[in-house]
Amino acid sequence: MRFQIVYMKRGFPLTTWANNADRAHQLAEQLRRAGYSVDVWRHTEEGSRKTDL
């Protein structure tokens, strides 16, 4: 399972990846504190799903 962190500030989406939920949560919180809008997606063999991280 991998986590995709999608973040944007001025309408241009950027992305980074994390290998576990704790790291994804940490990255998402850091980006939010810096003023970014953040969505975190969980990717598994069954598919992708947006998370609440």
mmCIF entry with sequence, helices, sheets and N, C-alpha, C, O atoms, coordinates in Angstrom:
data_MODEL
# 
_entry.id   MODEL 
# 
_entity.id                         1 
_entity.type                       polymer 
_entity.pdbx_number_of_molecules   1 
# 
_entity_poly.entity_id                      1 
_entity_poly.type                           'polypeptide(L)' 
_entity_poly.nstd_linkage                   no 
_entity_poly.nstd_monomer                   no 
_entity_poly.pdbx_seq_one_letter_code       MRFQIVYMKRGFPLTTWANNADRAHQLAEQLRRAGYSVDVWRHTEEGSRKTDL 
_entity_poly.pdbx_seq_one_letter_code_can   MRFQIVYMKRGFPLTTWANNADRAHQLAEQLRRAGYSVDVWRHTEEGSRKTDL 
_entity_poly.pdbx_strand_id                 A 
# 
loop_
_entity_poly_seq.entity_id 
_entity_poly_seq.num 
_entity_poly_seq.mon_id 
_entity_poly_seq.hetero 
1 1  MET n 
1 2  ARG n 
1 3  PHE n 
1 4  GLN n 
1 5  ILE n 
1 6  VAL n 
1 7  TYR n 
1 8  MET n 
1 9  LYS n 
1 10 ARG n 
1 11 GLY n 
1 12 PHE n 
1 13 PRO n 
1 14 LEU n 
1 15 THR n 
1 16 THR n 
1 17 TRP n 
1 18 ALA n 
1 19 ASN n 
1 20 ASN n 
1 21 ALA n 
1 22 ASP n 
1 23 ARG n 
1 24 ALA n 
1 25 HIS n 
1 26 GLN n 
1 27 LEU n 
1 28 ALA n 
1 29 GLU n 
1 30 GLN n 
1 31 LEU n 
1 32 ARG n 
1 33 ARG n 
1 34 ALA n 
1 35 GLY n 
1 36 TYR n 
1 37 SER n 
1 38 VAL n 
1 39 ASP n 
1 40 VAL n 
1 41 TRP n 
1 42 ARG n 
1 43 HIS n 
1 44 THR n 
1 45 GLU n 
1 46 GLU n 
1 47 GLY n 
1 48 SER n 
1 49 ARG n 
1 50 LYS n 
1 51 THR n 
1 52 ASP n 
1 53 LEU n 
# 
_struct_asym.id          A 
_struct_asym.entity_id   1 
# 
_struct_conf.conf_type_id            HELX_P 
_struct_conf.id                      HELX_P1 
_struct_conf.pdbx_PDB_helix_id       AA1 
_struct_conf.beg_label_comp_id       ALA 
_struct_conf.beg_label_asym_id       A 
_struct_conf.beg_label_seq_id        21 
_struct_conf.pdbx_beg_PDB_ins_code   ? 
_struct_conf.end_label_comp_id       ARG 
_struct_conf.end_label_asym_id       A 
_struct_conf.end_label_seq_id        33 
_struct_conf.pdbx_end_PDB_ins_code   ? 
_struct_conf.beg_auth_comp_id        ALA 
_struct_conf.beg_auth_asym_id        A 
_struct_conf.beg_auth_seq_id         21 
_struct_conf.end_auth_comp_id        ARG 
_struct_conf.end_auth_asym_id        A 
_struct_conf.end_auth_seq_id         33 
_struct_conf.pdbx_PDB_helix_class    1 
_struct_conf.details                 ? 
_struct_conf.pdbx_PDB_helix_length   13 
# 
_struct_conf_type.id          HELX_P 
_struct_conf_type.criteria    ? 
_struct_conf_type.reference   ? 
# 
_struct_sheet.id               AA1 
_struct_sheet.type             ? 
_struct_sheet.number_strands   4 
_struct_sheet.details          ? 
# 
loop_
_struct_sheet_order.sheet_id 
_struct_sheet_order.range_id_1 
_struct_sheet_order.range_id_2 
_struct_sheet_order.offset 
_struct_sheet_order.sense 
AA1 1 2 ? anti-parallel 
AA1 2 3 ? anti-parallel 
AA1 3 4 ? anti-parallel 
# 
loop_
_struct_sheet_range.sheet_id 
_struct_sheet_range.id 
_struct_sheet_range.beg_label_comp_id 
_struct_sheet_range.beg_label_asym_id 
_struct_sheet_range.beg_label_seq_id 
_struct_sheet_range.pdbx_beg_PDB_ins_code 
_struct_sheet_range.end_label_comp_id 
_struct_sheet_range.end_label_asym_id 
_struct_sheet_range.end_label_seq_id 
_struct_sheet_range.pdbx_end_PDB_ins_code 
_struct_sheet_range.beg_auth_comp_id 
_struct_sheet_range.beg_auth_asym_id 
_struct_sheet_range.beg_auth_seq_id 
_struct_sheet_range.end_auth_comp_id 
_struct_sheet_range.end_auth_asym_id 
_struct_sheet_range.end_auth_seq_id 
AA1 1 LEU A 14 ? ALA A 18 ? LEU A 14 ALA A 18 
AA1 2 ARG A 2  ? MET A 8  ? ARG A 2  MET A 8  
AA1 3 SER A 37 ? THR A 44 ? SER A 37 THR A 44 
AA1 4 GLY A 47 ? LYS A 50 ? GLY A 47 LYS A 50 
# 
loop_
_atom_site.group_PDB 
_atom_site.id 
_atom_site.type_symbol 
_atom_site.label_atom_id 
_atom_site.label_alt_id 
_atom_site.label_comp_id 
_atom_site.label_asym_id 
_atom_site.label_entity_id 
_atom_site.label_seq_id 
_atom_site.pdbx_PDB_ins_code 
_atom_site.Cartn_x 
_atom_site.Cartn_y 
_atom_site.Cartn_z 
_atom_site.occupancy 
_atom_site.B_iso_or_equiv 
_atom_site.pdbx_formal_charge 
_atom_site.auth_seq_id 
_atom_site.auth_comp_id 
_atom_site.auth_asym_id 
_atom_site.auth_atom_id 
_atom_site.pdbx_PDB_model_num 
ATOM 1   N N  . MET A 1 1  ? 0.852   -1.171 0.000   1.00 0.00 ? 1  MET A N  1 
ATOM 2   C CA . MET A 1 1  ? 0.000   0.000  0.000   1.00 0.00 ? 1  MET A CA 1 
ATOM 3   C C  . MET A 1 1  ? 0.899   1.235  0.000   1.00 0.00 ? 1  MET A C  1 
ATOM 4   O O  . MET A 1 1  ? 1.876   1.319  0.743   1.00 0.00 ? 1  MET A O  1 
ATOM 5   N N  . ARG A 1 2  ? 0.539   2.182  -0.851  1.00 0.00 ? 2  ARG A N  1 
ATOM 6   C CA . ARG A 1 2  ? 1.243   3.463  -0.895  1.00 0.00 ? 2  ARG A CA 1 
ATOM 7   C C  . ARG A 1 2  ? 0.235   4.590  -0.780  1.00 0.00 ? 2  ARG A C  1 
ATOM 8   O O  . ARG A 1 2  ? -0.950  4.414  -1.062  1.00 0.00 ? 2  ARG A O  1 
ATOM 9   N N  . PHE A 1 3  ? 0.719   5.743  -0.364  1.00 0.00 ? 3  PHE A N  1 
ATOM 10  C CA . PHE A 1 3  ? -0.124  6.915  -0.192  1.00 0.00 ? 3  PHE A CA 1 
ATOM 11  C C  . PHE A 1 3  ? 0.373   8.033  -1.099  1.00 0.00 ? 3  PHE A C  1 
ATOM 12  O O  . PHE A 1 3  ? 1.560   8.360  -1.113  1.00 0.00 ? 3  PHE A O  1 
ATOM 13  N N  . GLN A 1 4  ? -0.551  8.611  -1.851  1.00 0.00 ? 4  GLN A N  1 
ATOM 14  C CA . GLN A 1 4  ? -0.241  9.730  -2.733  1.00 0.00 ? 4  GLN A CA 1 
ATOM 15  C C  . GLN A 1 4  ? -0.775  10.998 -2.082  1.00 0.00 ? 4  GLN A C  1 
ATOM 16  O O  . GLN A 1 4  ? -1.960  11.091 -1.762  1.00 0.00 ? 4  GLN A O  1 
ATOM 17  N N  . ILE A 1 5  ? 0.097   11.964 -1.890  1.00 0.00 ? 5  ILE A N  1 
ATOM 18  C CA . ILE A 1 5  ? -0.292  13.236 -1.311  1.00 0.00 ? 5  ILE A CA 1 
ATOM 19  C C  . ILE A 1 5  ? -0.360  14.254 -2.452  1.00 0.00 ? 5  ILE A C  1 
ATOM 20  O O  . ILE A 1 5  ? 0.654   14.581 -3.068  1.00 0.00 ? 5  ILE A O  1 
ATOM 21  N N  . VAL A 1 6  ? -1.564  14.748 -2.720  1.00 0.00 ? 6  VAL A N  1 
ATOM 22  C CA . VAL A 1 6  ? -1.781  15.736 -3.786  1.00 0.00 ? 6  VAL A CA 1 
ATOM 23  C C  . VAL A 1 6  ? -2.012  17.075 -3.097  1.00 0.00 ? 6  VAL A C  1 
ATOM 24  O O  . VAL A 1 6  ? -2.905  17.211 -2.261  1.00 0.00 ? 6  VAL A O  1 
ATOM 25  N N  . TYR A 1 7  ? -1.196  18.058 -3.457  1.00 0.00 ? 7  TYR A N  1 
ATOM 26  C CA . TYR A 1 7  ? -1.306  19.361 -2.802  1.00 0.00 ? 7  TYR A CA 1 
ATOM 27  C C  . TYR A 1 7  ? -1.246  20.483 -3.826  1.00 0.00 ? 7  TYR A C  1 
ATOM 28  O O  . TYR A 1 7  ? -0.612  20.356 -4.874  1.00 0.00 ? 7  TYR A O  1 
ATOM 29  N N  . MET A 1 8  ? -1.920  21.589 -3.501  1.00 0.00 ? 8  MET A N  1 
ATOM 30  C CA . MET A 1 8  ? -1.907  22.753 -4.401  1.00 0.00 ? 8  MET A CA 1 
ATOM 31  C C  . MET A 1 8  ? -2.138  24.029 -3.607  1.00 0.00 ? 8  MET A C  1 
ATOM 32  O O  . MET A 1 8  ? -2.780  24.038 -2.556  1.00 0.00 ? 8  MET A O  1 
ATOM 33  N N  . LYS A 1 9  ? -1.593  25.095 -4.150  1.00 0.00 ? 9  LYS A N  1 
ATOM 34  C CA . LYS A 1 9  ? -1.757  26.391 -3.510  1.00 0.00 ? 9  LYS A CA 1 
ATOM 35  C C  . LYS A 1 9  ? -2.439  27.377 -4.443  1.00 0.00 ? 9  LYS A C  1 
ATOM 36  O O  . LYS A 1 9  ? -3.314  28.129 -4.013  1.00 0.00 ? 9  LYS A O  1 
ATOM 37  N N  . ARG A 1 10 ? -2.060  27.387 -5.689  1.00 0.00 ? 10 ARG A N  1 
ATOM 38  C CA . ARG A 1 10 ? -2.634  28.340 -6.645  1.00 0.00 ? 10 ARG A CA 1 
ATOM 39  C C  . ARG A 1 10 ? -3.212  27.626 -7.852  1.00 0.00 ? 10 ARG A C  1 
ATOM 40  O O  . ARG A 1 10 ? -3.057  28.086 -8.983  1.00 0.00 ? 10 ARG A O  1 
ATOM 41  N N  . GLY A 1 11 ? -3.880  26.503 -7.617  1.00 0.00 ? 11 GLY A N  1 
ATOM 42  C CA . GLY A 1 11 ? -4.563  25.799 -8.685  1.00 0.00 ? 11 GLY A CA 1 
ATOM 43  C C  . GLY A 1 11 ? -3.725  24.841 -9.500  1.00 0.00 ? 11 GLY A C  1 
ATOM 44  O O  . GLY A 1 11 ? -4.256  24.192 -10.401 1.00 0.00 ? 11 GLY A O  1 
ATOM 45  N N  . PHE A 1 12 ? -2.422  24.723 -9.221  1.00 0.00 ? 12 PHE A N  1 
ATOM 46  C CA . PHE A 1 12 ? -1.556  23.810 -9.957  1.00 0.00 ? 12 PHE A CA 1 
ATOM 47  C C  . PHE A 1 12 ? -1.219  22.630 -9.051  1.00 0.00 ? 12 PHE A C  1 
ATOM 48  O O  . PHE A 1 12 ? -0.447  22.794 -8.106  1.00 0.00 ? 12 PHE A O  1 
ATOM 49  N N  . PRO A 1 13 ? -1.778  21.436 -9.309  1.00 0.00 ? 13 PRO A N  1 
ATOM 50  C CA . PRO A 1 13 ? -1.569  20.307 -8.399  1.00 0.00 ? 13 PRO A CA 1 
ATOM 51  C C  . PRO A 1 13 ? -0.158  19.728 -8.493  1.00 0.00 ? 13 PRO A C  1 
ATOM 52  O O  . PRO A 1 13 ? 0.402   19.578 -9.579  1.00 0.00 ? 13 PRO A O  1 
ATOM 53  N N  . LEU A 1 14 ? 0.389   19.413 -7.344  1.00 0.00 ? 14 LEU A N  1 
ATOM 54  C CA . LEU A 1 14 ? 1.670   18.732 -7.217  1.00 0.00 ? 14 LEU A CA 1 
ATOM 55  C C  . LEU A 1 14 ? 1.434   17.453 -6.431  1.00 0.00 ? 14 LEU A C  1 
ATOM 56  O O  . LEU A 1 14 ? 0.409   17.312 -5.763  1.00 0.00 ? 14 LEU A O  1 
ATOM 57  N N  . THR A 1 15 ? 2.370   16.526 -6.507  1.00 0.00 ? 15 THR A N  1 
ATOM 58  C CA . THR A 1 15 ? 2.172   15.260 -5.812  1.00 0.00 ? 15 THR A CA 1 
ATOM 59  C C  . THR A 1 15 ? 3.473   14.744 -5.231  1.00 0.00 ? 15 THR A C  1 
ATOM 60  O O  . THR A 1 15 ? 4.553   15.001 -5.762  1.00 0.00 ? 15 THR A O  1 
ATOM 61  N N  . THR A 1 16 ? 3.357   14.017 -4.140  1.00 0.00 ? 16 THR A N  1 
ATOM 62  C CA . THR A 1 16 ? 4.472   13.296 -3.537  1.00 0.00 ? 16 THR A CA 1 
ATOM 63  C C  . THR A 1 16 ? 3.914   11.989 -2.998  1.00 0.00 ? 16 THR A C  1 
ATOM 64  O O  . THR A 1 16 ? 2.698   11.818 -2.925  1.00 0.00 ? 16 THR A O  1 
ATOM 65  N N  . TRP A 1 17 ? 4.789   11.065 -2.619  1.00 0.00 ? 17 TRP A N  1 
ATOM 66  C CA . TRP A 1 17 ? 4.361   9.733  -2.193  1.00 0.00 ? 17 TRP A CA 1 
ATOM 67  C C  . TRP A 1 17 ? 4.928   9.391  -0.827  1.00 0.00 ? 17 TRP A C  1 
ATOM 68  O O  . TRP A 1 17 ? 5.994   9.869  -0.442  1.00 0.00 ? 17 TRP A O  1 
ATOM 69  N N  . ALA A 1 18 ? 4.195   8.552  -0.100  1.00 0.00 ? 18 ALA A N  1 
ATOM 70  C CA . ALA A 1 18 ? 4.658   8.016  1.186   1.00 0.00 ? 18 ALA A CA 1 
ATOM 71  C C  . ALA A 1 18 ? 4.354   6.520  1.210   1.00 0.00 ? 18 ALA A C  1 
ATOM 72  O O  . ALA A 1 18 ? 3.396   6.057  0.590   1.00 0.00 ? 18 ALA A O  1 
ATOM 73  N N  . ASN A 1 19 ? 5.183   5.776  1.932   1.00 0.00 ? 19 ASN A N  1 
ATOM 74  C CA . ASN A 1 19 ? 5.027   4.326  1.988   1.00 0.00 ? 19 ASN A CA 1 
ATOM 75  C C  . ASN A 1 19 ? 4.189   3.836  3.161   1.00 0.00 ? 19 ASN A C  1 
ATOM 76  O O  . ASN A 1 19 ? 3.866   2.651  3.238   1.00 0.00 ? 19 ASN A O  1 
ATOM 77  N N  . ASN A 1 20 ? 3.829   4.744  4.082   1.00 0.00 ? 20 ASN A N  1 
ATOM 78  C CA . ASN A 1 20 ? 2.975   4.327  5.201   1.00 0.00 ? 20 ASN A CA 1 
ATOM 79  C C  . ASN A 1 20 ? 2.089   5.487  5.642   1.00 0.00 ? 20 ASN A C  1 
ATOM 80  O O  . ASN A 1 20 ? 2.343   6.645  5.310   1.00 0.00 ? 20 ASN A O  1 
ATOM 81  N N  . ALA A 1 21 ? 1.055   5.154  6.388   1.00 0.00 ? 21 ALA A N  1 
ATOM 82  C CA . ALA A 1 21 ? 0.049   6.142  6.792   1.00 0.00 ? 21 ALA A CA 1 
ATOM 83  C C  . ALA A 1 21 ? 0.625   7.217  7.702   1.00 0.00 ? 21 ALA A C  1 
ATOM 84  O O  . ALA A 1 21 ? 0.250   8.384  7.590   1.00 0.00 ? 21 ALA A O  1 
ATOM 85  N N  . ASP A 1 22 ? 1.529   6.844  8.601   1.00 0.00 ? 22 ASP A N  1 
ATOM 86  C CA . ASP A 1 22 ? 2.111   7.831  9.511   1.00 0.00 ? 22 ASP A CA 1 
ATOM 87  C C  . ASP A 1 22 ? 2.881   8.901  8.753   1.00 0.00 ? 22 ASP A C  1 
ATOM 88  O O  . ASP A 1 22 ? 2.751   10.091 9.041   1.00 0.00 ? 22 ASP A O  1 
ATOM 89  N N  . ARG A 1 23 ? 3.680   8.478  7.788   1.00 0.00 ? 23 ARG A N  1 
ATOM 90  C CA . ARG A 1 23 ? 4.463   9.432  6.994   1.00 0.00 ? 23 ARG A CA 1 
ATOM 91  C C  . ARG A 1 23 ? 3.535   10.288 6.121   1.00 0.00 ? 23 ARG A C  1 
ATOM 92  O O  . ARG A 1 23 ? 3.768   11.486 5.961   1.00 0.00 ? 23 ARG A O  1 
ATOM 93  N N  . ALA A 1 24 ? 2.494   9.683  5.562   1.00 0.00 ? 24 ALA A N  1 
ATOM 94  C CA . ALA A 1 24 ? 1.534   10.435 4.747   1.00 0.00 ? 24 ALA A CA 1 
ATOM 95  C C  . ALA A 1 24 ? 0.855   11.510 5.586   1.00 0.00 ? 24 ALA A C  1 
ATOM 96  O O  . ALA A 1 24 ? 0.698   12.647 5.140   1.00 0.00 ? 24 ALA A O  1 
ATOM 97  N N  . HIS A 1 25 ? 0.456   11.150 6.795   1.00 0.00 ? 25 HIS A N  1 
ATOM 98  C CA . HIS A 1 25 ? -0.200  12.105 7.697   1.00 0.00 ? 25 HIS A CA 1 
ATOM 99  C C  . HIS A 1 25 ? 0.758   13.244 8.047   1.00 0.00 ? 25 HIS A C  1 
ATOM 100 O O  . HIS A 1 25 ? 0.362   14.410 8.056   1.00 0.00 ? 25 HIS A O  1 
ATOM 101 N N  . GLN A 1 26 ? 2.012   12.910 8.333   1.00 0.00 ? 26 GLN A N  1 
ATOM 102 C CA . GLN A 1 26 ? 3.008   13.915 8.668   1.00 0.00 ? 26 GLN A CA 1 
ATOM 103 C C  . GLN A 1 26 ? 3.226   14.886 7.505   1.00 0.00 ? 26 GLN A C  1 
ATOM 104 O O  . GLN A 1 26 ? 3.233   16.100 7.707   1.00 0.00 ? 26 GLN A O  1 
ATOM 105 N N  . LEU A 1 27 ? 3.401   14.362 6.300   1.00 0.00 ? 27 LEU A N  1 
ATOM 106 C CA . LEU A 1 27 ? 3.585   15.231 5.133   1.00 0.00 ? 27 LEU A CA 1 
ATOM 107 C C  . LEU A 1 27 ? 2.366   16.108 4.886   1.00 0.00 ? 27 LEU A C  1 
ATOM 108 O O  . LEU A 1 27 ? 2.504   17.297 4.595   1.00 0.00 ? 27 LEU A O  1 
ATOM 109 N N  . ALA A 1 28 ? 1.178   15.533 4.998   1.00 0.00 ? 28 ALA A N  1 
ATOM 110 C CA . ALA A 1 28 ? -0.052  16.291 4.765   1.00 0.00 ? 28 ALA A CA 1 
ATOM 111 C C  . ALA A 1 28 ? -0.172  17.450 5.757   1.00 0.00 ? 28 ALA A C  1 
ATOM 112 O O  . ALA A 1 28 ? -0.530  18.562 5.370   1.00 0.00 ? 28 ALA A O  1 
ATOM 113 N N  . GLU A 1 29 ? 0.121   17.196 7.014   1.00 0.00 ? 29 GLU A N  1 
ATOM 114 C CA . GLU A 1 29 ? 0.025   18.253 8.028   1.00 0.00 ? 29 GLU A CA 1 
ATOM 115 C C  . GLU A 1 29 ? 1.051   19.352 7.791   1.00 0.00 ? 29 GLU A C  1 
ATOM 116 O O  . GLU A 1 29 ? 0.742   20.531 7.963   1.00 0.00 ? 29 GLU A O  1 
ATOM 117 N N  . GLN A 1 30 ? 2.262   18.987 7.400   1.00 0.00 ? 30 GLN A N  1 
ATOM 118 C CA . GLN A 1 30 ? 3.284   19.995 7.103   1.00 0.00 ? 30 GLN A CA 1 
ATOM 119 C C  . GLN A 1 30 ? 2.851   20.877 5.935   1.00 0.00 ? 30 GLN A C  1 
ATOM 120 O O  . GLN A 1 30 ? 3.019   22.096 5.977   1.00 0.00 ? 30 GLN A O  1 
ATOM 121 N N  . LEU A 1 31 ? 2.302   20.268 4.906   1.00 0.00 ? 31 LEU A N  1 
ATOM 122 C CA . LEU A 1 31 ? 1.855   21.030 3.747   1.00 0.00 ? 31 LEU A CA 1 
ATOM 123 C C  . LEU A 1 31 ? 0.677   21.936 4.090   1.00 0.00 ? 31 LEU A C  1 
ATOM 124 O O  . LEU A 1 31 ? 0.611   23.071 3.618   1.00 0.00 ? 31 LEU A O  1 
ATOM 125 N N  . ARG A 1 32 ? -0.245  21.448 4.902   1.00 0.00 ? 32 ARG A N  1 
ATOM 126 C CA . ARG A 1 32 ? -1.389  22.282 5.324   1.00 0.00 ? 32 ARG A CA 1 
ATOM 127 C C  . ARG A 1 32 ? -0.917  23.495 6.116   1.00 0.00 ? 32 ARG A C  1 
ATOM 128 O O  . ARG A 1 32 ? -1.422  24.602 5.925   1.00 0.00 ? 32 ARG A O  1 
ATOM 129 N N  . ARG A 1 33 ? 0.053   23.287 7.008   1.00 0.00 ? 33 ARG A N  1 
ATOM 130 C CA . ARG A 1 33 ? 0.594   24.409 7.788   1.00 0.00 ? 33 ARG A CA 1 
ATOM 131 C C  . ARG A 1 33 ? 1.281   25.436 6.894   1.00 0.00 ? 33 ARG A C  1 
ATOM 132 O O  . ARG A 1 33 ? 1.349   26.615 7.238   1.00 0.00 ? 33 ARG A O  1 
ATOM 133 N N  . ALA A 1 34 ? 1.788   24.990 5.749   1.00 0.00 ? 34 ALA A N  1 
ATOM 134 C CA . ALA A 1 34 ? 2.435   25.901 4.800   1.00 0.00 ? 34 ALA A CA 1 
ATOM 135 C C  . ALA A 1 34 ? 1.428   26.575 3.869   1.00 0.00 ? 34 ALA A C  1 
ATOM 136 O O  . ALA A 1 34 ? 1.817   27.350 2.995   1.00 0.00 ? 34 ALA A O  1 
ATOM 137 N N  . GLY A 1 35 ? 0.132   26.285 4.049   1.00 0.00 ? 35 GLY A N  1 
ATOM 138 C CA . GLY A 1 35 ? -0.908  26.967 3.284   1.00 0.00 ? 35 GLY A CA 1 
ATOM 139 C C  . GLY A 1 35 ? -1.418  26.224 2.067   1.00 0.00 ? 35 GLY A C  1 
ATOM 140 O O  . GLY A 1 35 ? -2.139  26.798 1.250   1.00 0.00 ? 35 GLY A O  1 
ATOM 141 N N  . TYR A 1 36 ? -1.058  24.956 1.929   1.00 0.00 ? 36 TYR A N  1 
ATOM 142 C CA . TYR A 1 36 ? -1.514  24.173 0.776   1.00 0.00 ? 36 TYR A CA 1 
ATOM 143 C C  . TYR A 1 36 ? -2.835  23.473 1.061   1.00 0.00 ? 36 TYR A C  1 
ATOM 144 O O  . TYR A 1 36 ? -3.130  23.120 2.204   1.00 0.00 ? 36 TYR A O  1 
ATOM 145 N N  . SER A 1 37 ? -3.619  23.279 0.023   1.00 0.00 ? 37 SER A N  1 
ATOM 146 C CA . SER A 1 37 ? -4.797  22.418 0.068   1.00 0.00 ? 37 SER A CA 1 
ATOM 147 C C  . SER A 1 37 ? -4.281  21.001 -0.204  1.00 0.00 ? 37 SER A C  1 
ATOM 148 O O  . SER A 1 37 ? -3.525  20.794 -1.154  1.00 0.00 ? 37 SER A O  1 
ATOM 149 N N  . VAL A 1 38 ? -4.680  20.024 0.619   1.00 0.00 ? 38 VAL A N  1 
ATOM 150 C CA . VAL A 1 38 ? -4.082  18.684 0.540   1.00 0.00 ? 38 VAL A CA 1 
ATOM 151 C C  . VAL A 1 38 ? -5.154  17.605 0.505   1.00 0.00 ? 38 VAL A C  1 
ATOM 152 O O  . VAL A 1 38 ? -6.120  17.652 1.266   1.00 0.00 ? 38 VAL A O  1 
ATOM 153 N N  . ASP A 1 39 ? -4.975  16.627 -0.389  1.00 0.00 ? 39 ASP A N  1 
ATOM 154 C CA . ASP A 1 39 ? -5.765  15.393 -0.420  1.00 0.00 ? 39 ASP A CA 1 
ATOM 155 C C  . ASP A 1 39 ? -4.789  14.231 -0.352  1.00 0.00 ? 39 ASP A C  1 
ATOM 156 O O  . ASP A 1 39 ? -3.714  14.277 -0.949  1.00 0.00 ? 39 ASP A O  1 
ATOM 157 N N  . VAL A 1 40 ? -5.169  13.190 0.377   1.00 0.00 ? 40 VAL A N  1 
ATOM 158 C CA . VAL A 1 40 ? -4.326  11.996 0.476   1.00 0.00 ? 40 VAL A CA 1 
ATOM 159 C C  . VAL A 1 40 ? -5.112  10.812 -0.072  1.00 0.00 ? 40 VAL A C  1 
ATOM 160 O O  . VAL A 1 40 ? -6.248  10.565 0.333   1.00 0.00 ? 40 VAL A O  1 
ATOM 161 N N  . TRP A 1 41 ? -4.495  10.086 -0.995  1.00 0.00 ? 41 TRP A N  1 
ATOM 162 C CA . TRP A 1 41 ? -5.103  8.911  -1.633  1.00 0.00 ? 41 TRP A CA 1 
ATOM 163 C C  . TRP A 1 41 ? -4.342  7.659  -1.254  1.00 0.00 ? 41 TRP A C  1 
ATOM 164 O O  . TRP A 1 41 ? -3.111  7.654  -1.254  1.00 0.00 ? 41 TRP A O  1 
ATOM 165 N N  . ARG A 1 42 ? -5.063  6.599  -0.931  1.00 0.00 ? 42 ARG A N  1 
ATOM 166 C CA . ARG A 1 42 ? -4.456  5.297  -0.628  1.00 0.00 ? 42 ARG A CA 1 
ATOM 167 C C  . ARG A 1 42 ? -4.540  4.432  -1.883  1.00 0.00 ? 42 ARG A C  1 
ATOM 168 O O  . ARG A 1 42 ? -5.618  4.255  -2.451  1.00 0.00 ? 42 ARG A O  1 
ATOM 169 N N  . HIS A 1 43 ? -3.410  3.902  -2.308  1.00 0.00 ? 43 HIS A N  1 
ATOM 170 C CA . HIS A 1 43 ? -3.342  3.047  -3.499  1.00 0.00 ? 43 HIS A CA 1 
ATOM 171 C C  . HIS A 1 43 ? -3.011  1.616  -3.069  1.00 0.00 ? 43 HIS A C  1 
ATOM 172 O O  . HIS A 1 43 ? -2.002  1.373  -2.407  1.00 0.00 ? 43 HIS A O  1 
ATOM 173 N N  . THR A 1 44 ? -3.876  0.675  -3.455  1.00 0.00 ? 44 THR A N  1 
ATOM 174 C CA . THR A 1 44 ? -3.661  -0.742 -3.177  1.00 0.00 ? 44 THR A CA 1 
ATOM 175 C C  . THR A 1 44 ? -3.844  -1.527 -4.475  1.00 0.00 ? 44 THR A C  1 
ATOM 176 O O  . THR A 1 44 ? -4.144  -0.948 -5.520  1.00 0.00 ? 44 THR A O  1 
ATOM 177 N N  . GLU A 1 45 ? -3.665  -2.816 -4.407  1.00 0.00 ? 45 GLU A N  1 
ATOM 178 C CA . GLU A 1 45 ? -3.885  -3.661 -5.583  1.00 0.00 ? 45 GLU A CA 1 
ATOM 179 C C  . GLU A 1 45 ? -5.341  -3.636 -6.033  1.00 0.00 ? 45 GLU A C  1 
ATOM 180 O O  . GLU A 1 45 ? -5.629  -3.848 -7.210  1.00 0.00 ? 45 GLU A O  1 
ATOM 181 N N  . GLU A 1 46 ? -6.259  -3.378 -5.105  1.00 0.00 ? 46 GLU A N  1 
ATOM 182 C CA . GLU A 1 46 ? -7.685  -3.339 -5.425  1.00 0.00 ? 46 GLU A CA 1 
ATOM 183 C C  . GLU A 1 46 ? -8.109  -2.016 -6.073  1.00 0.00 ? 46 GLU A C  1 
ATOM 184 O O  . GLU A 1 46 ? -9.167  -1.936 -6.697  1.00 0.00 ? 46 GLU A O  1 
ATOM 185 N N  . GLY A 1 47 ? -7.282  -0.988 -5.919  1.00 0.00 ? 47 GLY A N  1 
ATOM 186 C CA . GLY A 1 47 ? -7.627  0.307  -6.504  1.00 0.00 ? 47 GLY A CA 1 
ATOM 187 C C  . GLY A 1 47 ? -7.182  1.464  -5.624  1.00 0.00 ? 47 GLY A C  1 
ATOM 188 O O  . GLY A 1 47 ? -6.360  1.290  -4.725  1.00 0.00 ? 47 GLY A O  1 
ATOM 189 N N  . SER A 1 48 ? -7.722  2.634  -5.883  1.00 0.00 ? 48 SER A N  1 
ATOM 190 C CA . SER A 1 48 ? -7.353  3.855  -5.155  1.00 0.00 ? 48 SER A CA 1 
ATOM 191 C C  . SER A 1 48 ? -8.583  4.437  -4.462  1.00 0.00 ? 48 SER A C  1 
ATOM 192 O O  . SER A 1 48 ? -9.708  4.345  -4.953  1.00 0.00 ? 48 SER A O  1 
ATOM 193 N N  . ARG A 1 49 ? -8.324  5.035  -3.308  1.00 0.00 ? 49 ARG A N  1 
ATOM 194 C CA . ARG A 1 49 ? -9.409  5.622  -2.535  1.00 0.00 ? 49 ARG A CA 1 
ATOM 195 C C  . ARG A 1 49 ? -8.889  6.825  -1.760  1.00 0.00 ? 49 ARG A C  1 
ATOM 196 O O  . ARG A 1 49 ? -7.808  6.777  -1.174  1.00 0.00 ? 49 ARG A O  1 
ATOM 197 N N  . LYS A 1 50 ? -9.667  7.906  -1.762  1.00 0.00 ? 50 LYS A N  1 
ATOM 198 C CA . LYS A 1 50 ? -9.316  9.092  -0.982  1.00 0.00 ? 50 LYS A CA 1 
ATOM 199 C C  . LYS A 1 50 ? -9.453  8.779  0.508   1.00 0.00 ? 50 LYS A C  1 
ATOM 200 O O  . LYS A 1 50 ? -10.393 8.099  0.920   1.00 0.00 ? 50 LYS A O  1 
ATOM 201 N N  . THR A 1 51 ? -8.513  9.275  1.314   1.00 0.00 ? 51 THR A N  1 
ATOM 202 C CA . THR A 1 51 ? -8.542  9.016  2.745   1.00 0.00 ? 51 THR A CA 1 
ATOM 203 C C  . THR A 1 51 ? -8.906  10.279 3.518   1.00 0.00 ? 51 THR A C  1 
ATOM 204 O O  . THR A 1 51 ? -9.088  11.345 2.931   1.00 0.00 ? 51 THR A O  1 
ATOM 205 N N  . ASP A 1 52 ? -9.009  10.149 4.835   1.00 0.00 ? 52 ASP A N  1 
ATOM 206 C CA . ASP A 1 52 ? -9.290  11.284 5.714   1.00 0.00 ? 52 ASP A CA 1 
ATOM 207 C C  . ASP A 1 52 ? -8.031  11.860 6.341   1.00 0.00 ? 52 ASP A C  1 
ATOM 208 O O  . ASP A 1 52 ? -8.121  12.719 7.219   1.00 0.00 ? 52 ASP A O  1 
ATOM 209 N N  . LEU A 1 53 ? -6.858  11.406 5.911   1.00 0.00 ? 53 LEU A N  1 
ATOM 210 C CA . LEU A 1 53 ? -5.598  11.895 6.499   1.00 0.00 ? 53 LEU A CA 1 
ATOM 211 C C  . LEU A 1 53 ? -5.380  13.359 6.189   1.00 0.00 ? 53 LEU A C  1 
ATOM 212 O O  . LEU A 1 53 ? -4.374  13.935 6.603   1.00 0.00 ? 53 LEU A O  1 
# 
